[in-house]
Amino acid sequence: MIFPRISSINALACATVATALFGACLPAHAEKDGQIKTKLALEPSAFAPTSSKKLSLGYMPMALAYLDAKPAKIKKEPTYAGTVKYAEIHAGNGPKSTTVLAIDQAPDGDWKVYVDRNQNGDLSDDGDAVILKKVDQKGRTLYGVGHLVVRASWGNAKHEKSHGDYGLGIYAFATGNTPTKNALIYREGARTGQIKIAGKKHAVLLAENDADAVYSKTVETDADGKPVGKITSRPVWLIVDLKDTGKFSMADSVDTRAPFKLGETVYEAKVSDDGYKLTLKTTTKVAAELVAKPKPLLASGTAVPDFKAVAWGGASVQPANYKGKVLIVDFWATWCGPCQASMPHLEKVYQAVKGKNVDVVAICVWDEKAAYDKWVPANQSKYSFPLAFDPAGNDTPNSIAAKLFHVNGIPTTYIIGSDGKIIDSVVGYDSKGDHRLEDALKKAGVEVTLAEETPEKAPAVKLAKTIPATPIVPVNGSGK
């Protein structure tokens, strides 16, 4: 959802890229006995859009559940404009790692978040509230993104070894006048500094993705580098600017939870809970494969998989229904901004192919049935192409899109020939002008000419052109 461009770096103090990126210069320790040690500074808002450090690494949202009742520790509150929902944020593993917040869900206008930053039970003495700006979207309302800073505490239940400020992004959704059952948060803080490899200093960044400020997570792997048992945490990304480009890229990221390859060497990482101390040690173990590589999309000429979806109204949708016709299958979701942006174009194509032996079906996947049931009546006046729902709901791995069509991100559209074989596929949507669907239809012998489209106005919150199945961007209003 938010992917700012990485800015170029001017090497300033310390004559290192790390200093220019992060404004901090901690010692980069040399290699000794096959080990590399360094200490990293905590940057509370490294990923915030307001930060001068433009980092394009994406994020993984976490559900922030609302509490059933006001926490007993809250003794004083501001005056609220609407319904108030309480939640607890846990940053670190120390005795002061829990921070209470209250979300004032005003019936009209923006929402406000009051954060008990000083943890004294008073929600009215911590400065201005965080504003979650109301943004009307097609089929739902977004509140946010807001940016808050909480106390991170590391140690154990009785003793605090270290603490620091940790930044988080927060946002929420509502469908109609009904807020979803939780908010969503993601980390904006990161550890930054330098590391010395083969006698040369390089900028380094360490980021966790559970939004809990704990960096010491590990995953046990077997002799083949495969995980042993269920993985219960999200990646801890380590990115070393080995080429000294002044940029950090996801292509250069490794996961410190298990053995990883950096350059041509395999290392194991030992990271302190707070991420301050990082040690890399060479190992003979196999570099881990913690995430299965996505399958490629179905190739041209592949027979369309047999599937069953449920059309709006209850009828069954399956390939046999379209025998002898060209079929456009569009995979989308109610929570997917790029999907919503693509729909006016799909509607124009649908109108243009009427009477040309072409059918369209837009299948809602990776979603909740309740959200789909609300979205359709709210949008039927705009879209006349047939809609359907995947019975797998938000069980992504077993969905029609992921399991049968190998879809890794939505929107994804398949064009299927009258012979029942894949002709082409289109991933994502470019609102500035995207005619890949028409080009694919030409391969099926269907000429489509549309009036020149006016690019849609950019949304208040920048959206990626596609949303991945394993989210590094907000997935849906329920946090799943």
N, C-alpha and C positions, 0 to 999 in steps of 0.2 A: 504494500500500500504506500509506503514512503521509501523512495529510493533516490536520495539526493546525489548529485554528481560529486565525484571526488575532486577537490581543488588541487592545483599544483602547489608544491611546497618550496618555500625559500629557506635555504639553510642559513640559520641565524646563529644564536649563541650555541656554544659547544661544538659548532661545526658538524652537527649531525642532523640527519633527517628526523630523528626522534624528537629533538628539541623543537624543530620547526612545526612538527605535527602537534605536539602535546604540551609544549611550553614547560616541560619538566625534564631534568637531566639527572637520572639516577645512574650509578655505576654499572657498566656492562662487564661482568666478570669474565675472565678468560677460561678456556677449557683446561681441566686438570683431571687426570685419571679417567678420561672418557666422559667427564661431566662438564656441563655448562651451567653456571649459576648466574642469576640476575635478580634484581629487585625492581618491582613495577609500581608506578604511581597510580593512585585511584583518580580517575576522571569521572566525576559524578554524572555529567551530561554529555559524554563523548558522542552519543548517537542522536542527541536531540537536534531537531531542525534549526533551533536557535543557536546552536553551537557553531563556533568558527571552524571546528574540525569536521569537514564534510566527509562522512564515511558511508560508503554504499555497500553495506553488508546485509541489509534486510533484518528481520526479526521474527521470532516465533511467539505469538500471543499465548498468554496463559489465562484461563478462566479465574476470575476473582469472585468467589461465591459471596452472596449477601448473607449476613447473620440473621438468625430467627428473631433476635431481640437485641436491644441496646446493650453493649458490654457494661458490666458493673463498674468498671474503672472510669467510665465517662461520667463526670460530675457536673460539668457546665457546658452549655451549647449556645450557638448563635440562634437567631430566629430564622426558621426555615420558611421557604415560599411554597413548598409542596411536600410530597411524600418523601421521607428520609429513609435511606437504606444504609446500614452499617456494614463495614467489612474490615478485615485485618490483613495487613501486609506483613510478610515475614522476610526480612532481609538479614541474612547471616544465620549463625547458629548459637549466638551468645545470649546472655540474660536479658538484653534490651533489644532483641531483634524484632519484636512485634510492635507495629504501629497501627493504631485505630484510625479509620477515616469514616466520614459520613458524606453520602452523596445526596444532595438536595435536588430531587427530581421535580422541578417546577413544571406545572401543567402546560405553561406556555413559555417559550423562550429557552435560553440556555440553562444548563444544569450547573451546579457548583459543588466542588469537593472540598470539604474541610478536613484537614489533616492534623492529627495531634502529634506534631513533629517533636515537641519537647517531652512527650509521653507523661504529662502531668494530669491527664484526665480532663483538661479544659480545651475544647475545640474552638474557642473564641479568641485565644491569645497567641496564635501561631502565624500571624500575618494574613495577607489576603487569601481568599479562597482560590482554588484552581478552577478556571472556567472550562466547562465542556461545551463548546459552541454547538448550537443546533444546526445541523446540515440536513436539509430535506433531500432524500434520495428516492429513486424509483422503487416503491414498494416498502420503504422503511425510512426511519430517521436515524441519523448518526449523531451522537453527542461526543464531541472531542475532535481531535486528540488533545488531551491536556497533559501537562508535564509537571511532575512533582518530585520532590527530593525527600527521602526519609533517612532515618538513622539506621545504618547497618552495624550490627554487633556480632563479633566473632569470639568464640571460646567454647564455653559449655553453659549449662543451666545456672551455675552459681558464680562463675568467674569469667569476666570479660578480658580477653587478651588484646583485642584491638577493636577500633570502631572507625566509622567514616560516613560521609554523606554518599547516598546512592540514588541515582536518578531512575525514574520509571515513567513510561508513557501510560496513559489510561484513557479508555473510551468505552462507550456503551451504545446499545441500539434499542430502538423501540419499533414495533410493528403496529401501525395505527396509533392508538393511545395506550398501548400496552408495552411497558418496558420488558426486555428480556430478563431472564432469571439471574443474570450475573453481569458484571462488567468484565472488561478484558485489560490486562496489563502486559507490558513487555519491558525488558531492560533497556535503559539508555546509558547506564554506567558501564565502564570498561577499565581494565588495567593497561597501562601503556608505559613504554620505556625503550631500552636498548638491549641488545644481546650481542655477544661477540662469538662469531663462528669462524674458525680457521684464521684467527687473528684479525678479523674485520668486524667492525660494529655495524649493526643493522637495526632499524626501527622495528618494534614488535608491539603487537596488540593481543590482549587476552580478553575474551568475552564469553560469559555464560549465557544460556538461553532458557533457564527455568525461571527467570525474574526473581531469584532468591538470593543473589549475591554470594553464592557459595561456589568456589572454583575448584575444589578438591575432589570432585566426583571421579569415580573410576568404573570401568567395565572389564570384567574378566573375559579373556579370550582363550581359545584352544590353540593347538599347534598349527592350525591352518589360518589363524587370525579371525575365526568366527566367534561371535559372542556366546558365552556359556550362560544359559538361563535368560530370563526376561530383562530387558533394559528398562530401567526405571527413571532415567534422567535424560535430558536433552544434551546436545553437543556442547562442549567447552572449546570454543574456537581459539586456536593460536595461529596468528598470521605474522610471518616474518618477511620483511621486505628485502629478500635476498638479492634482488637486482637493483636495489636502491633507486627505485623509480619515484619514490615519494608518494606512492599510492598503496592502499590495501585493497586486495581483491579476493572475492570468495574462491577464485580459482587457486589461490595460494594457501587456503586455509587447511589446517589439520585439526584433528580432534584429540585433545590431550587425555581423554579418559582411557585410552588404550594405546599400545605401540603404534607409532606413525612414522611415515617416511618424510624426511625433510632434506631436500636435495637428493643425494644418493645414499644417505645414511638413515637407518632406522633408530629411533629414540623411544625411550619411555620417559614420561614427565612425572615429576613429583611437584605438586602445587599445594601451597598452604591454603587453609580454608578461605582466607581473605584475599588470596591471589597475589599477595605482596611478594612472596618468595617463589621463584620458579627455578626448578632444576631439571635439566635434560641430561639423560644418561644413555649412551649407546647400548644397544642390545642386539642379541642374535635372534630374538623373536621375530615372527612374521608380522609385518604391518597389518593392522586390523582392518576388517571390512565390516563396519558397524551398521551401515545402511546399504540395503540391496540396490544395485544399479537399476534404474528404471528400464522397463522394456520399451523397445522402439514402437512407434505407432504402426498399425497394420499397413503393410505395403500395398501398393497398387497391384491389382490382380488377385488379392486375397478374397476368398469367399466371405461374405458378411456373416458374422457369428449369429447364432440363433439366440434371441433374447425375448423377454416379455416385460413390457412396461404397462402401466395403467393410464389410459387416456383420461382427460378431464371428462367426467360423466360416467366413468367406470368401465368402458370397453377395453378389451385387450389390444395392445400394440405389439406386433411382432413382424419380422421380415416378410413372412408369407403374405401379409396383408397387402404388400406393395409389389407383388410379383409382376414383372414385365414393365415396371416403371422405374424412372430415375428417382432416387430417394436422397433427400438431405436430412441427415441426423445431426442435430445440434445438442451438445451437452452443456448445461448451464446450472445455475443455482440462484436462489433468491438473494443470498448474501454477497454474491460475486459482482462487484462493481463493473469490471470489464465485460461481463456477460450482459448486464443491463445496458451498457453503452452500445453493444453490438446489435441489440434487438430491433431498433428502428431500421437498420440496414437489412436485417433478415426479413422484416416485414415487407420492405420494398421488393426484395428478391422474390418473396412468396407471391406477391401480387403480379410480378412480371412473368412468372413461369406458369401461371394458371392457363390451362388449356394446352400445355406443351408436354403432357405425359410426365409431369414432375410432381412429387409429393414432398411435403416437409413435415417433420415432427421434431419438436424441441423437448428433450427429455431432461427433467429436473433431477439432478444427482447430488450426492454428498450433502443432503439437506434433510430438514425435518418436515414431516408431512403437514404439521400445523402451519408452518411458515408458508409452504406451497399453497395450502388451502386459503390462506389470507391473501397471498400475492395475486392469484389468478383473478378473482373478482375485481380486485383493485386495478388491474391492467388490461382486462378484456376489451375495453373500449379502444385501446391503442393497438393491440396485436390480435390479428385474426388467424395466424398460423396455428395448427394443432399443437396442443401441449400434452405432456404425459409426465408421469412420476415414476421413478425407479423404486420398486418395493423394498430395495435394500436400504433406503433412507440414507442416513449419514454413516452407514457402515462402508466406508470408502473402499477397503480392499476387496469387498465382495460386490461392489457396484457393477452395473452394466458397463459403465465408462472405464473403470480401472481394470476389472477382471477380464472382460471380453474384448474391449477395444484398446486396451493398454494406454488409456489416457492418463497423463501425468499432471495436466493443468487445464483449467477451463477459463474461457470458452474454447472448446474444440469441436470442429464440425467435420463430419465425414460426408463425402459425396459418393453414392453407391449407384452403379450402373444398372440398366434394365436387366442385365444378366445376373444380378445378385453379387457382383464383385466390386471391391473397393476401386474407385477411380482416383481419388485424391483425398487429402485432409488439410484442414486449415486450423492453425493453433493461434489463439489470441485474437485481438481486434485493435486496429489502429484507427482511432476516431478522426484522425486528420485526413483519412481517405484510404479505404481498404477494399480492393476489388478482387481479392484472391478467390472468393467464392464464385464470382462470375467467370473468372478464368478457369476454375475447375469444372464448371458446368459446360464450358466450351469443349472440354475433353470428352464430355458425354454427348456432344452433338447438340447442346442446347445453347442458343444465342440469347444473351440477356443484356439489354441496354437500359441503364437507369439514368434518370436525370442527375445532373451534377449535384453532389451532396454538399451541404454546408457543414464544415467541421463543427462538432459539438463543442460548446464552451467547456473549458477545462474545469473539472470538479474542484470544490474547495479543498478537498484532500486528494493529493495526487495518487493515482491508482496505477498499478502495474498493468501491462497489457494482457497478462494471464495470471491466474491464481493457481499455485501448485497444489497437488494432492497432499503432500507433506508440507504443511504451511510454513513459509518464512514470511508470511504476511497474515493479516487477519483472515480467519477462516469463515466464521459465521457468528451470528449474534448470540449463540449459546456457548460459544467458546470451544466448540468441538472441532 
